[in-house]
């Protein structure tokens, strides 16, 4: 089985202007050291308006934190008012893009087809998509979790080569656990992640499914990261609220309270 390096990504959502983003990045870099970066891939995903400032900070201080975006469009350029192209992000040294976050699916009507187009566009621009999947509370209670994530994974990776799928990151985020303080138990999270890994095998073969990194997301905090990361099937976390505080986020990167 290939070694999968854990990946902890901070999704800042619509928080921080470019000044506070720089402060937050610098503070985080003081708290983390080489040992942390050797053990874990650390990613921060600020709002678009902060990307240039954060990128300059990371580059000038040689901070080995990867830069991520929270969304993008699938076209390279054109008359698409308000959208941001994957090529623009890649030029800014963005290396990860969150695709299909449940807030985008629920609040902005993003469909599985749009997610698939974005996954392919992000890969074509040389970046890595963090593909978000997960069920609502109603779906969970109706026993529909497996079917939901199986469908989302199959659609997200439709038409993507096996080799490209192997490089992707998937984030399993049960919607009822996001920003609610209710997290899935590590056992439940690992079980659904197993289903997702099976869906990746179905879409892209056994090798890709062994290589793809699958994070858990939903109310991850310093207090619950250790038990989540103790599960061999869980390869990291996508962290919302707790990533806004550099102290908390650094503790999450270290899997420690
Ligand atoms: P949360 O958000 O950590 O605040 O629950 C996770 C996410 O939406 O990625």
Boltz pocket constraint, residues with backbone or C-beta under 6 A from the ligand:
constraints:
  - pocket:
      binder: B
      contacts: [[A, 11], [A, 173], [A, 177], [A, 178], [A, 179], [A, 180], [A, 217], [A, 218], [A, 219], [A, 220], [A, 238], [A, 239], [A, 240], [A, 241], [A, 242]]
      max_distance: 6.0
